[in-house]
Amino acid sequence: MRQFLAAYALVAVAISQPGLLLAQTAPDSSPAATPERILPDWLKISGESRVRYESLDGQFRAGGSGGDQALAFRTTILAEAKFDPVTFGFELQDSRKELNDSGSTLSASLVNPLDVLQAYASIDLGGTGLAQALKQDNARLKLGRQTLDIGGRRILERADMANVLLNFTGAYWQSSNARGDAWNILAVVPVGRLPQDRASLEKNEMQADREEWSRLLLGVHYRRANLLGDLLPDTSGELFVFRLKEHDTARTNTPNRDYLQPGFRLFRPPQTGQWDFELDTSWRTGTRRASAALSDTIDLKVRTFAAHAHLGYTFDAPWQPRLVLDWDFGSGDRNPDDLRYEQAERLFGGRRTDLGNTGIHGPLTPANINAAGGRIEVKPNARSDMRLAFKFAHLDEARDAWVVARVQDRTGQSGTFIGTTIDSRARYWLQPNTLRVEVGASALIPGRFARTAPNASRQGTTHYGFVAFTRFF
């Protein structure tokens, strides 16, 4: 970990004293430095390329020992051709991982060699009857393969730290008006990421991703800006409902989830010299099976609840410090042996913002968790930001699993305290809007459950660190 702490310190110095950076990292703003445009006006090409090195010691996952490392590469290239009222988009994603060993964390969320991330037609429908009926000034209907990023991003997110981005195929309506009200309506199926087997993943083998037509996701999401008026200015409210329906096919085995998930979100964004807050909750009802095995034919009754809440204040002072108290909850299964399923599993949403750095680390997820904590965020200058966070993480139900680690005590005698997490990151634009460096360090200090559960790794404190460089174009 010493190399990561040293890197962290160097970035912190560079953030507070940007004059120490080499002169050539500053962009040349002279007219001569502006390149001639070689693409036609109707065509836009953009993208990013990121390399990230991660290191972990004190493996917390069941059966794990020692450490792990990863050299992760992710490149995306998006081409958009605009022919009003239609814009055609095509985006490639290439995600690879090196430095694997026999015990490395490896899955399709880390490796997905060259494939099509997005291929869509986006149609401007701002003047149509539906847009007028919804009182929306701007409206677009996107058809095809696409990524989704909606609301608080806990249900659907194009996650920045992920090495492989989730995508979907179908129809997505997005509209808004001058007041700030917005509608998001979707009917999509997830795209299955390939390869899945470890041998192919270790070789970064290319296999074409496939739509999972047996899994249908429907959703309606509405935001009302300034919901409380003068009573609490700048406070917005969101109502949403999502439906997931899936079944087995010859290619895809599923737990046969049939979920209905309504919820609401009330939030006030951070502003200097003001309090901000957020409450994001959802419930899930329906049925599912305990596993995806074809032999599993018993439907379990689903009842789950998940919530995030925080209260923050941004000081009108140098570095704009923001202090936050927060709480994250995902229900657990009280009795794993009955015919109920009460664990609030994460499906397509993100977790880094609330629960810390992920990658080969990420010990917490919003499922069977009750975690309170806090964080401090600062912005030393226009090029940089830093954050430091902590959580006291407990299981919601002692007999249910610590999901990420796959550690469980079905007797409940190991208690509920997973441990204390400490999480930090710092980002700096070496060249504004073009080249960014990011470093992070995390620790998981194990509590009673993580130390004594029957299949716990018993590796002591987990240390994790990463350094990443991202080039935008």
N, C-alpha and C positions, 0 to 999 in steps of 0.2 A: 504493500500500500504506500510505501514511502515515495515511490515515483509519482503516484497520483497526487499525493499531498503536495509535493514539490511543484508539480504542474499547476495545481490549484492556486498555490501561492503566487506563482509567476503571472498567471492570468489576473489574479486580484490586483497585483501591482500595476499591470498594464491597464487595467480598468480605471484605477484611481489616478494613474499618471500616463495618459495616452501619449504624451510627448516622448516617452521612452521607446515607442515603437519606431521601427525603421521608416524613413521618409517614403520609401517606395510603396508602402501599404496604403497610403492616401491616394484617392482617385485623382487623376489629372482632369481638372474642370475646364481647361482651356479649349476654345473652339476647335483647335487642331486635333484634339483627342477624340472628338466625336466621330465615330465611324459612319460611313455612308450606308444607308439602308439598301440592302441588296434583295430583300424579300418584297413581294408585292404587298400593297396595303391590306389586302383581304386575308393575308396569311400571317399568323403569329406562331413562333416557336419558342418554347420556354422549358425549363427543367431544372433539375438539381442533381448533384452527385455527392454522395457522402461516404466517407470511410470512418469507421469507429472501432477503436480497440477497447475491449472490456476485460477485466480481470476480477475473479472472485475467489476468496479462500474461506474455509469454514462452511462447506456446503450444507444447507439447511434441508434439502429435499430428502424424502425417505430413501434409505439405502445409499445415500451419497456419502462421499468421503473426500478429504483433500480439497482441491480447488477446481477452477474451471477458467477458461479464457475463450475469447472469440475475436476474430478480426472480421468485421461485418461490412459489406459493401452494399449500398443501395443507390441506384441511378433511375431517375424517371425523366422521360422526354415527352412533352405534350405539344402537338401541332393542332392549331385551330384555324379553320378556314371559314370566313364569314361571308355569307351571301344572304343579306337580309331578305326575309325574316328568319333564316335558318343559319345556324352555326354548326359545322361538323367538327368533332373533336376526336383525336386519336392519340392515346398515351401508352407508351411502353414502360414497363417496370422490369428491372433486373436486380435481383437480391441474392447475394451469395454470402457464405460464411466459410472462413478458413481457420486453421489451427485447432481443428477438432481432435479430441482423443476419445477413448472408449467410454469415458464417463461424461462427456460433454452433453449439455442440454442442446437438443436438436429437434426441430419440428418444422412444419410448413409455415409457421409464423416467423421463422428466421431465414428460411431458404426458399426461394422461388425464382430460379433462373429465367432468363428473358421470356416475357409473356406480355399479352395485351392487358393492360390495366383498365383502360377506357376506350370505347369506340361508340360514339353517340351522335345523335342529331338533336340539337337544342333549338326549339322553335319559339320565337317571340309571339306571345299571345296577349300582349298588354291591352289591346283594344277589343278583345272578344267579350261575348256576353257573360261567360263564367267569371272573368276577371272583374267586370263591372258589378256582377251580382255579389261578389265577395268584397267589393269596395277596394279593389287593388289597382294601383297605377301601373305597376310593372309585373309581368308574369311570363314565365317560360315553362315549357314542357320539354323535358329531356327524355329521349327514348334510346335504349341500348345499354351497353355495359358502362358502368359509372361508379364513382365513389360517392359516399354520402356523409354529410357532416351537419347535424341538426341539433338545435337547442343547446342544452347543457352538455351534449356529446357523451352522455353516460349510457345511451342506448345505441346511438349511431355516431361514429367518429372516423375521420381520416386521421389516424393517430400519427403524430409526428415522430415519436421515438421508435415506433415499430419498424422492424427491418423489412417486413412485408405488409403492404397496405391491403385492407379488405376491399372487395368490390362486389357489385351486384349487377344484375341485368333485369331491365324492366322499364317502367314508366315512373317519372318523378316530376310533380308539379311544384314549382316554387314561385311565390308571388309576395309583393310587399306594396306599401303605400307610403306617402310622404310623412305620415304621422309616425310610422315605424311598426305598424301592425303587419303581420306576415302569416302566410299559410304554407305548410309543407304537406303534400299528399303523395303517397307512394304505393306502388304495387310492384314488388321486385322478388327475384330469387337470388340467393347467395351464389357466388362463383366458388366452386371447389378448387382449392389450391393443390397443385401437384408439383413434384412427387410427394408421397406420404411415407414411404418405407425408408428406414434409416440408411440402408446401403446406397440408395439413390441420392438421398439428401447429403450424405458425406461426400459424394462425388460431384455435387452441384449439377446433377443431371437435369437436362431440359425436358419437361413434359408439358404439353398444352393443358392449361386450366380448363375446367368444364363447368358449365352451369349446372346447378343442382335443382333440376326442375321439380323434384319431389318436395322442395321446401319453399313455401310461399310466405312472404312477409308483407303485410299490409299496414299502413299507418296514416294517421291524420294528426297534424301538429299545428296548433294555432297560438300566436303570440299577440298579446295586447299591450302596446306601449303605454307608459304613464298611466298604469291601471288605477292607481289611487289618487291621481290628480294632485292638488295642493296639499293633501294630507301627508303624503310622502312622495315628493317629486322624484322623477326619473326611475320609478319602480315599475317594472314590467311583470306581467304574468303570462304563463303558458299552460295550456291544457293539451293533453295528447292521449291517444290510444293506439296501441299496436297489437297486431294479431299475427302469430306465427303458427302455421299449420304445415306439418310434414308427415311423410310416410316412406316406407322402405321401397327401394327398387332393386333391380338386379345389380346396379352399379353402386348404390349408396345405401348404407344401413344407418338408420337414425333411431333416437329414443322415442320416435312417434310423438313429438311434442305437439300439443294443441293448446296454445296459450292465448289469453286475452290480457293485455297489460295497459290499464289506464293509469294516469298520473297527472301531477301538476308541478309547476316550478314557479317560484316567486323570487325575484332577484333585483338588486340595485347594484350596478357596476361600480367599481372603485373610481373615486374622484378625489383630487387633492383637497385635504381639509374636511373630509366628510366620512361618515360611516357608510359601509357597504355591507350587504348580506346576501345570502342565498339559501333557499330551501327547495330541494329537488327530491320528490318522492314518487314512488310508483308501486302498484300492487300487481300481482300476477295470479290468475286463476286458470283452471283448465285441467288437463290430464297429461301424463307422460309415462313412459316406462323407466325402470331403474337403470337400464343400459340399452345399448344399440344392438345387442345380440338378437338374431332372428328367433332364437329359442325363447326370448323374453316376451311373453304375450300378456302380461298382467298390467293393466292401466292403474296408475297411482293418481290420487286426487291431489292437485297442486294448489297450494295456498302460500304465497311468499310476499315479503315486503322489503323494500330497499329505500334508503334515504341518505341524502347528504345535506349538511347544514354548516354554514360558517358565518361568522361576524368579524368584520375587519374595519380598520381605520387607517387612512393614508395621511401622514403628517406633511404639513406644508413646511418642508425643511430640505436642506441639501440631501441628495440621494433619494428623496421621496420615500422614506421608509414606510412600509405598510405592515402592520401587525394583524394577525388573524388567529382566531380560535375556531377549530373545526371539529366535525364529528361525522363519521361514516358508519353506516349500518347496513348489513345484509342478513336477512333471517337465516337461521340454521334449522336442520331437521331434528326435532325434539326426540323422535324415536325412529331410528333408521330401519327398524324391523316391522313397522306397521305399513299400511297401504296409503300413506300420505307422503307427499314430497314437499318439504317446506324450505328447501335451500334456495336462496335467491341467486341463481347462477348468472354470471355475466355472459352475454351472447355476442354482441357486435360493438359494444361501447369501449371507451378508453378508461384507463385507470391511473395514468402517470400523474395528472394534475392533482388528484386527490390523495393518491396512495404511494407516490414516489417513483423513483427510477425503475424501469422494467428491464428490457434486454434479457440477459442471462440471470438477472437478479429478480426483482419484482415479487417479494414474498407475500404481498397482500393483494386481495381481489375482493370486490363487493359481494361475497358469498360466505355465509356463516361467520360474520365478523361484527364486532362492536368496538370501534376504535376512535378515541378522542385524542386531540393533539392541538398543535398550533404551528405557525410558521412566521418568518419574517422575510420580506421581499424588499430589495432596494434596486434603484436605477441610478447608478453613479453619473451616467451621462447618456447622450442619445444613442451611443453605440453598445451599451452594455446593460445587463441585468443579472441579479444574483438572488438566490433564495436558500433558506435553511429551514427544514421542517422536522418535526418529530411526531410520533404516534405511540400511544400505549394501546397495543392491539390485543383484544380478547376474542375468543370464540363466542358466538351468540349461544350455541348449544354445545355442551361439553361432550356429548356422545357423537356428534357429527364431525366431519373431517376439517382439518386445516387444508383448504382446497389446493392451493398452489404446491404445497409441500407433499400432499398426499399422505399426511400423517393423521392417524385417528386412534382414539381410545374408545371403543364401543361401550365400555363400562362407565365412562365419565369420571373415573377416579383420578385422572391426571390434571383435573381442573380446566380452566379456560384461558389462562394468561399465556398468549403466544410469546410476547416479549415487547421490547421497546425498539422502535425503528428511528433511525436518524438519517436524514436524506438531504442532499445539497446539490446544487448545480450553479454554474456560472457561464454566461455566454457573452461573446465579444465579437463585434464586426471588425475583422481585420481590414476589410474593404467594404464600405457600406453597401448593403443590398446585393453583394456579390460573394464575399468570402467570410464565413463565420466559424469561429472555434468555440467549442463547448467542452467543459470538463465537469465531471460529477463524482461524488463520493457518497457512499451509503454504508450503514451498519445495522445489523440486527442483533440485539443483545437478547438471548433467549430467556423466556420466562419458564415458569414451572411446566406448562404443557409441552413446550418445545424441548425441554430437558428430559422429561420422564415418560412421555407417551410410548407405548410398546414399540412402535417402529420409527421413533425419532432418530435422526442421524447422530445426535450427541457430538457435534463437532465444535461446540463452543460458539463464540461470537462470529457472525458472518461479516466479512469486509468486502466491499465492492467498489470498483472505480472504473471510470471510462474517460476517454478523450476522443473527440470527434471533430472532423473538419468537413464543412459542407460548402460546396461551390454552387451558386445559383446563376442561371443564365436565361 
